Amino acid sequence: MPISVAATQQLRRLGVFLSVASLSVILAATLIPQSGHPESSPFCIICGSLGGVDALLNIFLFLPLGVGLALSGVRTSRAFASIFLLSASIEIAQYLAISGRDASVGDVISNSLGGAFGFAAAHYARHWLLPSRRAAITLALVWGGFWILIQLGSSYALAPSLPPTRYYGQVARELENFATFKGSVISPTIGNTTVPDYGFAKTAEFRDNLARGEFVSAIAKARADNSRCGRSTAGNSSPRSAAS
């Protein structure tokens, strides 16, 4: 049987205070109107380019509420139901009446998970703060696996990611604050693919070449500055050629 840490009046009072304070913060953070219009579907789970960040913030927002309910001695089923109903009510209010808010099913899920995690952490605190030998080994293995997942996730999240937009070649263009190459660029390439001096027709091909680490190179014909040199020379040079 789980042992609740809400065994004393002091902890119960602390739990009530934490629950009320957390509820106030949640309502202030979610029910104040904002400018703009909703940008995502209400049925999305991870919404938009920052959906993962939003989900994590939602978890942390509701986590203290779960801790407070556990310390208050609220039963597990009632606590979980209260957290879910609170989250669902907030999202419905955002969808129907509060401007500038993105209500979604994903928010309901992440909010509920945050509250559930907080409740479980406090409700089973004695098990993971003062574990038996067997429980300690299990906890060490679980947290070790969790640490490995964090490292793998961080490596994936921090890997270079090229945006899936249209790319444009700029070959010896006149750009502000940059010296212009006065010769002629004969063959700018990314890997074996020629870079045009305009928008790429096959953006995916260029993006894949860059993702594979293909070199950006060029064959160019330089032109001497006749005002500083009595004769013209031609040769190979490394012009400023960029793909963006």
DRENPA-3360 file (N, C-alpha, C; in nm, 2 decimals, always signed):
BEGIN
1 = MPISVAAT = +0.08/-0.12/+0.00/+0.00/+0.00/+0.00/+0.09/+0.12/+0.00 ~ +0.05/+0.23/-0.08/+0.13/+0.35/-0.08/+0.12/+0.42/+0.05 ~ +0.22/+0.49/+0.10/+0.22/+0.56/+0.22/+0.22/+0.71/+0.19 ~ +0.12/+0.78/+0.23/+0.11/+0.92/+0.20/+0.19/+1.00/+0.30 ~ +0.26/+1.11/+0.25/+0.34/+1.19/+0.34/+0.25/+1.29/+0.41 ~ +0.12/+1.30/+0.37/+0.03/+1.39/+0.44/-0.02/+1.33/+0.57 ~ +0.06/+1.30/+0.66/+0.03/+1.23/+0.79/+0.01/+1.33/+0.90 ~ +0.05/+1.45/+0.89/+0.04/+1.55/+1.00/-0.04/+1.67/+0.96;
9 = QQLRRLGV = -0.09/+1.74/+1.06/-0.16/+1.86/+1.03/-0.08/+1.97/+0.96 ~ +0.05/+1.97/+1.00/+0.14/+2.07/+0.93/+0.15/+2.05/+0.78 ~ +0.17/+1.92/+0.75/+0.18/+1.89/+0.60/+0.05/+1.91/+0.53 ~ -0.06/+1.89/+0.60/-0.19/+1.91/+0.54/-0.21/+2.06/+0.51 ~ -0.17/+2.15/+0.61/-0.18/+2.29/+0.59/-0.09/+2.34/+0.48 ~ +0.03/+2.28/+0.47/+0.12/+2.31/+0.37/+0.06/+2.27/+0.23 ~ +0.00/+2.16/+0.23/-0.06/+2.11/+0.10/-0.17/+2.20/+0.06 ~ -0.26/+2.25/+0.15/-0.37/+2.34/+0.11/-0.31/+2.47/+0.06;
17 = FLSVASLS = -0.21/+2.52/+0.13/-0.15/+2.65/+0.08/-0.09/+2.63/-0.06 ~ -0.02/+2.52/-0.08/+0.05/+2.50/-0.21/-0.06/+2.48/-0.32 ~ -0.17/+2.41/-0.28/-0.27/+2.39/-0.38/-0.34/+2.52/-0.42 ~ -0.37/+2.60/-0.32/-0.44/+2.73/-0.35/-0.34/+2.82/-0.43 ~ -0.21/+2.83/-0.39/-0.12/+2.91/-0.46/-0.10/+2.86/-0.60 ~ -0.09/+2.73/-0.62/-0.07/+2.68/-0.76/-0.19/+2.70/-0.84 ~ -0.31/+2.69/-0.79/-0.43/+2.72/-0.86/-0.43/+2.86/-0.91 ~ -0.39/+2.95/-0.82/-0.39/+3.10/-0.85/-0.30/+3.12/-0.97;
25 = VILAATLI = -0.18/+3.06/-0.96/-0.08/+3.08/-1.07/-0.13/+3.03/-1.20 ~ -0.19/+2.91/-1.20/-0.24/+2.84/-1.32/-0.35/+2.93/-1.38 ~ -0.44/+2.98/-1.30/-0.55/+3.06/-1.36/-0.50/+3.19/-1.42 ~ -0.40/+3.25/-1.35/-0.34/+3.38/-1.40/-0.27/+3.35/-1.53 ~ -0.20/+3.24/-1.54/-0.12/+3.21/-1.66/-0.20/+3.16/-1.78 ~ -0.32/+3.12/-1.75/-0.40/+3.06/-1.87/-0.52/+3.13/-1.91 ~ -0.58/+3.22/-1.82/-0.71/+3.28/-1.85/-0.70/+3.42/-1.88 ~ -0.58/+3.48/-1.88/-0.57/+3.62/-1.92/-0.56/+3.63/-2.07;
33 = PQSGHPES = -0.65/+3.71/-2.14/-0.65/+3.73/-2.28/-0.52/+3.78/-2.34 ~ -0.49/+3.74/-2.46/-0.36/+3.79/-2.52/-0.40/+3.84/-2.66 ~ -0.31/+3.92/-2.72/-0.33/+3.97/-2.86/-0.30/+3.86/-2.96 ~ -0.35/+3.88/-3.08/-0.33/+3.78/-3.18/-0.45/+3.68/-3.19 ~ -0.43/+3.58/-3.28/-0.53/+3.48/-3.30/-0.47/+3.34/-3.28 ~ -0.55/+3.24/-3.25/-0.50/+3.10/-3.24/-0.44/+3.06/-3.37 ~ -0.32/+2.99/-3.36/-0.25/+2.94/-3.48/-0.25/+2.79/-3.50 ~ -0.31/+2.72/-3.41/-0.30/+2.57/-3.42/-0.44/+2.51/-3.40;
41 = SPFCIICG = -0.46/+2.39/-3.45/-0.58/+2.32/-3.44/-0.61/+2.28/-3.29 ~ -0.73/+2.28/-3.25/-0.76/+2.24/-3.11/-0.74/+2.09/-3.09 ~ -0.73/+2.02/-3.19/-0.71/+1.87/-3.18/-0.57/+1.82/-3.19 ~ -0.47/+1.92/-3.20/-0.33/+1.88/-3.21/-0.28/+1.83/-3.07 ~ -0.18/+1.75/-3.08/-0.11/+1.70/-2.95/+0.01/+1.78/-2.92 ~ +0.11/+1.78/-3.02/+0.22/+1.87/-3.01/+0.20/+1.98/-3.11 ~ +0.17/+2.10/-3.07/+0.13/+2.20/-3.16/+0.24/+2.30/-3.20 ~ +0.26/+2.32/-3.33/+0.35/+2.42/-3.37/+0.50/+2.38/-3.35;
49 = SLGGVDAL = +0.59/+2.47/-3.40/+0.73/+2.45/-3.39/+0.78/+2.44/-3.25 ~ +0.71/+2.51/-3.16/+0.75/+2.51/-3.01/+0.66/+2.42/-2.93 ~ +0.60/+2.32/-2.99/+0.50/+2.24/-2.92/+0.56/+2.16/-2.81 ~ +0.68/+2.11/-2.83/+0.75/+2.03/-2.72/+0.78/+2.12/-2.60 ~ +0.82/+2.24/-2.63/+0.85/+2.34/-2.52/+0.73/+2.37/-2.44 ~ +0.62/+2.40/-2.52/+0.49/+2.43/-2.45/+0.44/+2.31/-2.36 ~ +0.46/+2.19/-2.41/+0.41/+2.07/-2.34/+0.49/+2.06/-2.21 ~ +0.62/+2.08/-2.22/+0.71/+2.08/-2.10/+0.67/+2.18/-2.00;
57 = LNIFLFLP = +0.64/+2.31/-2.04/+0.60/+2.41/-1.95/+0.47/+2.38/-1.89 ~ +0.38/+2.32/-1.96/+0.25/+2.28/-1.90/+0.27/+2.18/-1.79 ~ +0.36/+2.09/-1.81/+0.38/+1.99/-1.71/+0.43/+2.05/-1.58 ~ +0.53/+2.14/-1.60/+0.58/+2.21/-1.48/+0.48/+2.30/-1.41 ~ +0.39/+2.36/-1.49/+0.29/+2.45/-1.44/+0.19/+2.38/-1.34 ~ +0.16/+2.25/-1.38/+0.06/+2.18/-1.30/+0.12/+2.09/-1.20 ~ +0.25/+2.07/-1.21/+0.32/+1.98/-1.11/+0.30/+2.02/-0.96 ~ +0.32/+2.15/-0.93/+0.30/+2.19/-0.79/+0.16/+2.16/-0.74;
65 = LGVGLALS = +0.06/+2.17/-0.83/-0.08/+2.15/-0.78/-0.09/+2.00/-0.74 ~ -0.03/+1.91/-0.82/-0.04/+1.77/-0.78/+0.03/+1.74/-0.65 ~ +0.14/+1.81/-0.62/+0.21/+1.79/-0.49/+0.12/+1.85/-0.38 ~ +0.06/+1.96/-0.40/-0.02/+2.02/-0.30/-0.14/+1.93/-0.27 ~ -0.21/+1.87/-0.37/-0.32/+1.78/-0.34/-0.28/+1.66/-0.26 ~ -0.16/+1.60/-0.30/-0.11/+1.49/-0.22/-0.08/+1.52/-0.08 ~ -0.02/+1.63/-0.05/+0.01/+1.67/+0.08/-0.11/+1.70/+0.16 ~ -0.22/+1.74/+0.09/-0.35/+1.77/+0.16/-0.42/+1.65/+0.20;
73 = GVRTSRAF = -0.38/+1.53/+0.15/-0.45/+1.41/+0.18/-0.56/+1.37/+0.09 ~ -0.57/+1.44/-0.03/-0.68/+1.41/-0.12/-0.66/+1.27/-0.18 ~ -0.76/+1.19/-0.19/-0.75/+1.06/-0.25/-0.71/+1.06/-0.40 ~ -0.64/+0.96/-0.44/-0.58/+0.95/-0.57/-0.68/+0.98/-0.68 ~ -0.79/+0.90/-0.68/-0.89/+0.91/-0.78/-0.95/+1.05/-0.79 ~ -0.97/+1.11/-0.67/-1.03/+1.25/-0.67/-0.93/+1.35/-0.72 ~ -0.81/+1.33/-0.68/-0.70/+1.43/-0.72/-0.69/+1.42/-0.88 ~ -0.68/+1.30/-0.93/-0.66/+1.29/-1.08/-0.78/+1.35/-1.15;
81 = ASIFLLSA = -0.90/+1.32/-1.10/-1.02/+1.37/-1.17/-1.02/+1.53/-1.16 ~ -0.98/+1.58/-1.04/-0.98/+1.73/-1.03/-0.89/+1.80/-1.12 ~ -0.77/+1.74/-1.13/-0.67/+1.79/-1.22/-0.71/+1.79/-1.37 ~ -0.77/+1.68/-1.41/-0.82/+1.66/-1.55/-0.93/+1.76/-1.58 ~ -1.03/+1.77/-1.48/-1.14/+1.86/-1.51/-1.10/+2.01/-1.51 ~ -1.00/+2.04/-1.42/-0.95/+2.18/-1.42/-0.88/+2.21/-1.56 ~ -0.80/+2.12/-1.60/-0.73/+2.14/-1.73/-0.83/+2.15/-1.85 ~ -0.93/+2.06/-1.85/-1.03/+2.06/-1.96/-1.11/+2.19/-1.96;
89 = SIEIAQYL = -1.15/+2.23/-1.84/-1.23/+2.35/-1.82/-1.15/+2.48/-1.87 ~ -1.02/+2.48/-1.84/-0.94/+2.59/-1.89/-0.93/+2.59/-2.04 ~ -0.91/+2.48/-2.10/-0.90/+2.47/-2.25/-1.03/+2.51/-2.32 ~ -1.14/+2.46/-2.26/-1.27/+2.50/-2.31/-1.29/+2.65/-2.31 ~ -1.26/+2.71/-2.19/-1.28/+2.85/-2.17/-1.19/+2.93/-2.27 ~ -1.07/+2.88/-2.29/-0.98/+2.95/-2.39/-1.04/+2.94/-2.53 ~ -1.09/+2.82/-2.56/-1.15/+2.80/-2.70/-1.27/+2.89/-2.72 ~ -1.36/+2.90/-2.62/-1.49/+2.96/-2.64/-1.49/+3.11/-2.61;
97 = AISGRDAS = -1.41/+3.15/-2.51/-1.43/+3.29/-2.46/-1.30/+3.37/-2.45 ~ -1.19/+3.32/-2.45/-1.07/+3.40/-2.42/-0.99/+3.42/-2.55 ~ -0.97/+3.54/-2.58/-0.90/+3.57/-2.71/-0.75/+3.55/-2.70 ~ -0.69/+3.51/-2.81/-0.55/+3.50/-2.82/-0.49/+3.38/-2.76 ~ -0.57/+3.28/-2.72/-0.52/+3.16/-2.66/-0.54/+3.04/-2.75 ~ -0.43/+2.96/-2.75/-0.44/+2.83/-2.83/-0.48/+2.72/-2.74 ~ -0.61/+2.68/-2.75/-0.66/+2.57/-2.68/-0.64/+2.44/-2.76 ~ -0.60/+2.33/-2.69/-0.58/+2.21/-2.76/-0.59/+2.09/-2.67;
105 = VGDVISNS = -0.61/+1.98/-2.74/-0.62/+1.85/-2.66/-0.48/+1.82/-2.60 ~ -0.37/+1.86/-2.67/-0.24/+1.84/-2.62/-0.22/+1.91/-2.49 ~ -0.27/+2.03/-2.47/-0.26/+2.10/-2.35/-0.33/+2.03/-2.23 ~ -0.44/+1.97/-2.26/-0.52/+1.89/-2.16/-0.43/+1.78/-2.11 ~ -0.37/+1.71/-2.21/-0.29/+1.59/-2.18/-0.16/+1.63/-2.09 ~ -0.09/+1.73/-2.14/+0.03/+1.77/-2.07/+0.00/+1.83/-1.93 ~ -0.11/+1.91/-1.92/-0.15/+1.96/-1.79/-0.18/+1.85/-1.69 ~ -0.26/+1.75/-1.74/-0.29/+1.64/-1.66/-0.17/+1.55/-1.62;
113 = LGGAFGFA = -0.08/+1.53/-1.71/+0.04/+1.46/-1.68/+0.12/+1.53/-1.57 ~ +0.13/+1.66/-1.58/+0.21/+1.74/-1.48/+0.15/+1.72/-1.35 ~ +0.02/+1.74/-1.34/-0.05/+1.72/-1.21/-0.03/+1.58/-1.15 ~ -0.04/+1.48/-1.24/-0.03/+1.34/-1.20/+0.11/+1.31/-1.15 ~ +0.21/+1.36/-1.22/+0.35/+1.34/-1.18/+0.38/+1.40/-1.04 ~ +0.33/+1.53/-1.02/+0.34/+1.59/-0.89/+0.28/+1.51/-0.78 ~ +0.15/+1.47/-0.80/+0.08/+1.39/-0.70/+0.16/+1.26/-0.67 ~ +0.20/+1.19/-0.77/+0.27/+1.06/-0.75/+0.40/+1.08/-0.67;
121 = AAHYARHW = +0.47/+1.19/-0.71/+0.60/+1.22/-0.64/+0.58/+1.24/-0.49 ~ +0.48/+1.32/-0.46/+0.46/+1.35/-0.32/+0.39/+1.23/-0.24 ~ +0.30/+1.16/-0.31/+0.22/+1.06/-0.25/+0.31/+0.94/-0.21 ~ +0.41/+0.91/-0.30/+0.50/+0.80/-0.28/+0.64/+0.85/-0.23 ~ +0.64/+0.96/-0.17/+0.77/+1.02/-0.13/+0.86/+0.93/-0.04 ~ +0.79/+0.86/+0.05/+0.87/+0.78/+0.14/+0.94/+0.66/+0.07 ~ +0.87/+0.62/-0.04/+0.93/+0.51/-0.11/+1.06/+0.54/-0.19 ~ +1.07/+0.67/-0.24/+1.19/+0.71/-0.31/+1.28/+0.79/-0.23;
129 = LLPSRRAA = +1.24/+0.84/-0.11/+1.33/+0.91/-0.02/+1.40/+0.82/+0.07 ~ +1.33/+0.72/+0.12/+1.38/+0.62/+0.21/+1.35/+0.48/+0.16 ~ +1.41/+0.44/+0.04/+1.37/+0.31/-0.02/+1.44/+0.20/+0.05 ~ +1.38/+0.08/+0.02/+1.45/-0.05/+0.06/+1.56/-0.07/-0.03 ~ +1.65/-0.17/+0.00/+1.76/-0.20/-0.09/+1.71/-0.24/-0.23 ~ +1.61/-0.32/-0.24/+1.56/-0.36/-0.37/+1.50/-0.24/-0.45 ~ +1.43/-0.15/-0.37/+1.37/-0.03/-0.44/+1.48/+0.06/-0.48 ~ +1.58/+0.07/-0.40/+1.69/+0.17/-0.44/+1.76/+0.12/-0.57;
137 = ITLALVWG = +1.78/-0.01/-0.58/+1.84/-0.06/-0.71/+1.75/-0.02/-0.83 ~ +1.62/-0.05/-0.81/+1.52/-0.02/-0.91/+1.52/+0.13/-0.95 ~ +1.52/+0.21/-0.85/+1.52/+0.36/-0.87/+1.65/+0.40/-0.94 ~ +1.76/+0.34/-0.90/+1.89/+0.38/-0.97/+1.89/+0.34/-1.12 ~ +1.83/+0.22/-1.15/+1.82/+0.18/-1.29/+1.73/+0.26/-1.37 ~ +1.61/+0.30/-1.31/+1.52/+0.38/-1.38/+1.57/+0.52/-1.41 ~ +1.63/+0.58/-1.30/+1.69/+0.72/-1.33/+1.81/+0.71/-1.42 ~ +1.89/+0.60/-1.41/+2.00/+0.59/-1.51/+1.95/+0.59/-1.65;
145 = GFWILIQL = +1.84/+0.51/-1.67/+1.78/+0.50/-1.81/+1.72/+0.63/-1.85 ~ +1.66/+0.70/-1.75/+1.60/+0.84/-1.78/+1.71/+0.93/-1.82 ~ +1.83/+0.93/-1.75/+1.94/+1.02/-1.79/+1.99/+0.99/-1.93 ~ +1.99/+0.86/-1.96/+2.04/+0.83/-2.10/+1.94/+0.88/-2.20 ~ +1.81/+0.87/-2.17/+1.71/+0.92/-2.27/+1.72/+1.08/-2.28 ~ +1.76/+1.14/-2.17/+1.78/+1.29/-2.18/+1.89/+1.32/-2.27 ~ +2.00/+1.24/-2.25/+2.12/+1.27/-2.34/+2.09/+1.24/-2.49 ~ +2.02/+1.14/-2.51/+1.98/+1.11/-2.65/+1.89/+1.21/-2.71;
153 = GSSYALAP = +1.79/+1.25/-2.63/+1.70/+1.36/-2.67/+1.77/+1.49/-2.70 ~ +1.86/+1.52/-2.61/+1.94/+1.65/-2.62/+2.02/+1.65/-2.75 ~ +2.09/+1.53/-2.77/+2.17/+1.52/-2.89/+2.09/+1.53/-3.02 ~ +1.97/+1.47/-3.02/+1.88/+1.49/-3.13/+1.83/+1.63/-3.15 ~ +1.79/+1.69/-3.04/+1.74/+1.83/-3.05/+1.84/+1.93/-3.09 ~ +1.97/+1.91/-3.05/+2.07/+2.01/-3.08/+2.14/+1.98/-3.21 ~ +2.10/+1.88/-3.28/+2.16/+1.85/-3.41/+2.12/+1.95/-3.51 ~ +2.21/+1.99/-3.61/+2.17/+2.09/-3.71/+2.05/+2.05/-3.79;
161 = SLPPTRYY = +1.96/+2.14/-3.81/+1.83/+2.11/-3.88/+1.81/+2.22/-3.98 ~ +1.81/+2.18/-4.11/+1.79/+2.28/-4.22/+1.64/+2.30/-4.24 ~ +1.60/+2.42/-4.25/+1.45/+2.45/-4.26/+1.40/+2.40/-4.40 ~ +1.28/+2.35/-4.41/+1.22/+2.30/-4.53/+1.16/+2.42/-4.62 ~ +1.23/+2.53/-4.63/+1.18/+2.64/-4.71/+1.26/+2.64/-4.85 ~ +1.22/+2.73/-4.94/+1.29/+2.74/-5.06/+1.42/+2.81/-5.05 ~ +1.53/+2.75/-5.11/+1.66/+2.80/-5.10/+1.69/+2.89/-5.22 ~ +1.79/+2.98/-5.20/+1.83/+3.08/-5.31/+1.98/+3.08/-5.32;
169 = GQVARELE = +2.03/+3.07/-5.45/+2.17/+3.09/-5.47/+2.20/+3.24/-5.49 ~ +2.32/+3.28/-5.43/+2.37/+3.42/-5.45/+2.51/+3.41/-5.49 ~ +2.54/+3.42/-5.62/+2.67/+3.40/-5.68/+2.73/+3.54/-5.71 ~ +2.83/+3.58/-5.64/+2.90/+3.70/-5.66/+2.80/+3.82/-5.67 ~ +2.70/+3.82/-5.58/+2.61/+3.93/-5.57/+2.67/+4.05/-5.51 ~ +2.61/+4.17/-5.53/+2.65/+4.29/-5.47/+2.57/+4.30/-5.34 ~ +2.63/+4.28/-5.23/+2.56/+4.29/-5.10/+2.63/+4.40/-5.02 ~ +2.55/+4.46/-4.94/+2.60/+4.57/-4.86/+2.70/+4.52/-4.76;
177 = NFATFKGS = +2.81/+4.60/-4.74/+2.92/+4.58/-4.65/+3.00/+4.46/-4.69 ~ +2.99/+4.41/-4.81/+3.07/+4.30/-4.86/+3.14/+4.34/-4.99 ~ +3.27/+4.31/-5.00/+3.33/+4.33/-5.13/+3.28/+4.24/-5.24 ~ +3.26/+4.29/-5.36/+3.20/+4.22/-5.47/+3.31/+4.15/-5.55 ~ +3.30/+4.03/-5.59/+3.39/+3.96/-5.67/+3.38/+4.01/-5.82 ~ +3.49/+4.06/-5.87/+3.48/+4.13/-6.00/+3.50/+4.03/-6.12 ~ +3.54/+3.91/-6.09/+3.55/+3.81/-6.20/+3.42/+3.74/-6.24 ~ +3.43/+3.62/-6.29/+3.31/+3.55/-6.33/+3.32/+3.41/-6.26;
185 = VISPTIGN = +3.21/+3.37/-6.20/+3.20/+3.24/-6.14/+3.14/+3.14/-6.24 ~ +3.22/+3.04/-6.27/+3.19/+2.95/-6.38/+3.10/+2.83/-6.33 ~ +3.14/+2.78/-6.22/+3.07/+2.66/-6.17/+3.06/+2.64/-6.02 ~ +2.96/+2.71/-5.96/+2.94/+2.69/-5.81/+2.86/+2.56/-5.79 ~ +2.90/+2.48/-5.70/+2.83/+2.36/-5.67/+2.82/+2.33/-5.52 ~ +2.72/+2.24/-5.49/+2.71/+2.18/-5.36/+2.72/+2.03/-5.39 ~ +2.83/+1.97/-5.36/+2.85/+1.83/-5.40/+2.87/+1.83/-5.55 ~ +2.78/+1.75/-5.61/+2.78/+1.74/-5.76/+2.66/+1.82/-5.82;
193 = TTVPDYGF = +2.60/+1.90/-5.74/+2.48/+1.98/-5.79/+2.52/+2.12/-5.81 ~ +2.49/+2.17/-5.93/+2.52/+2.31/-5.96/+2.42/+2.41/-5.89 ~ +2.48/+2.52/-5.83/+2.40/+2.62/-5.76/+2.36/+2.73/-5.86 ~ +2.23/+2.75/-5.88/+2.19/+2.86/-5.97/+2.19/+2.99/-5.90 ~ +2.19/+3.10/-5.98/+2.20/+3.23/-5.92/+2.05/+3.29/-5.90 ~ +1.97/+3.20/-5.85/+1.83/+3.24/-5.82/+1.77/+3.13/-5.73 ~ +1.64/+3.13/-5.72/+1.57/+3.03/-5.63/+1.59/+2.89/-5.68 ~ +1.62/+2.80/-5.59/+1.65/+2.66/-5.63/+1.52/+2.59/-5.67;
201 = AKTAEFRD = +1.52/+2.52/-5.78/+1.40/+2.45/-5.83/+1.38/+2.32/-5.75 ~ +1.50/+2.27/-5.70/+1.50/+2.14/-5.63/+1.56/+2.16/-5.49 ~ +1.48/+2.24/-5.41/+1.54/+2.27/-5.28/+1.57/+2.15/-5.19 ~ +1.49/+2.05/-5.20/+1.51/+1.93/-5.12/+1.65/+1.86/-5.15 ~ +1.68/+1.87/-5.28/+1.81/+1.81/-5.32/+1.93/+1.88/-5.26 ~ +1.92/+2.01/-5.26/+2.03/+2.10/-5.20/+2.03/+2.08/-5.05 ~ +1.92/+2.08/-4.99/+1.91/+2.06/-4.85/+1.97/+1.92/-4.80 ~ +1.94/+1.82/-4.88/+2.00/+1.69/-4.85/+2.15/+1.69/-4.87;
209 = NLARGEFV = +2.20/+1.75/-4.97/+2.34/+1.76/-4.99/+2.41/+1.83/-4.87 ~ +2.35/+1.94/-4.83/+2.41/+2.02/-4.72/+2.40/+1.93/-4.59 ~ +2.29/+1.86/-4.57/+2.28/+1.78/-4.45/+2.38/+1.66/-4.45 ~ +2.42/+1.62/-4.56/+2.52/+1.51/-4.57/+2.66/+1.56/-4.56 ~ +2.68/+1.70/-4.55/+2.81/+1.75/-4.53/+2.88/+1.78/-4.66 ~ +2.81/+1.78/-4.77/+2.88/+1.81/-4.90/+2.94/+1.95/-4.90 ~ +3.05/+1.96/-4.97/+3.13/+2.08/-4.98/+3.06/+2.18/-5.08 ~ +3.06/+2.31/-5.04/+3.02/+2.42/-5.13/+3.14/+2.47/-5.19;
217 = SAIAKARA = +3.15/+2.46/-5.33/+3.28/+2.50/-5.40/+3.24/+2.57/-5.53 ~ +3.34/+2.63/-5.59/+3.32/+2.70/-5.71/+3.45/+2.70/-5.79 ~ +3.43/+2.70/-5.93/+3.54/+2.73/-6.02/+3.51/+2.87/-6.08 ~ +3.62/+2.96/-6.06/+3.59/+3.10/-6.10/+3.71/+3.15/-6.18 ~ +3.68/+3.26/-6.26/+3.78/+3.32/-6.34/+3.80/+3.47/-6.28 ~ +3.92/+3.49/-6.23/+3.95/+3.62/-6.17/+3.98/+3.72/-6.27 ~ +3.96/+3.85/-6.24/+3.99/+3.96/-6.33/+4.07/+4.06/-6.25 ~ +4.18/+4.10/-6.31/+4.27/+4.19/-6.24/+4.21/+4.33/-6.25;
225 = DNSRCGRS = +4.25/+4.41/-6.15/+4.21/+4.55/-6.14/+4.30/+4.63/-6.22 ~ +4.26/+4.68/-6.35/+4.35/+4.75/-6.44/+4.40/+4.88/-6.38 ~ +4.33/+4.94/-6.29/+4.37/+5.06/-6.23/+4.49/+5.05/-6.14 ~ +4.52/+4.93/-6.10/+4.63/+4.90/-6.01/+4.74/+4.81/-6.08 ~ +4.71/+4.75/-6.19/+4.80/+4.66/-6.25/+4.80/+4.69/-6.40 ~ +4.92/+4.69/-6.47/+4.93/+4.72/-6.61/+4.88/+4.62/-6.70 ~ +4.86/+4.50/-6.66/+4.82/+4.39/-6.75/+4.71/+4.31/-6.68 ~ +4.63/+4.24/-6.76/+4.52/+4.16/-6.70/+4.58/+4.02/-6.68;
233 = TAGNSSPR = +4.53/+3.95/-6.58/+4.57/+3.81/-6.55/+4.44/+3.74/-6.53 ~ +4.45/+3.61/-6.56/+4.33/+3.52/-6.53/+4.38/+3.40/-6.46 ~ +4.30/+3.35/-6.37/+4.34/+3.23/-6.29/+4.23/+3.18/-6.21 ~ +4.25/+3.08/-6.13/+4.15/+3.03/-6.04/+4.15/+3.11/-5.91 ~ +4.03/+3.13/-5.86/+4.01/+3.20/-5.73/+3.90/+3.14/-5.65 ~ +3.89/+3.18/-5.53/+3.79/+3.13/-5.44/+3.69/+3.25/-5.41 ~ +3.59/+3.26/-5.50/+3.49/+3.38/-5.48/+3.40/+3.35/-5.37 ~ +3.33/+3.46/-5.33/+3.23/+3.45/-5.23/+3.10/+3.40/-5.30;
241 = SAAS = +3.08/+3.27/-5.27/+2.96/+3.21/-5.33/+2.88/+3.15/-5.22 ~ +2.76/+3.18/-5.20/+2.68/+3.13/-5.09/+2.55/+3.07/-5.13 ~ +2.51/+2.97/-5.05/+2.37/+2.92/-5.07/+2.29/+2.94/-4.95 ~ +2.17/+3.00/-4.96/+2.09/+3.03/-4.84/+1.95/+2.98/-4.86;
% end
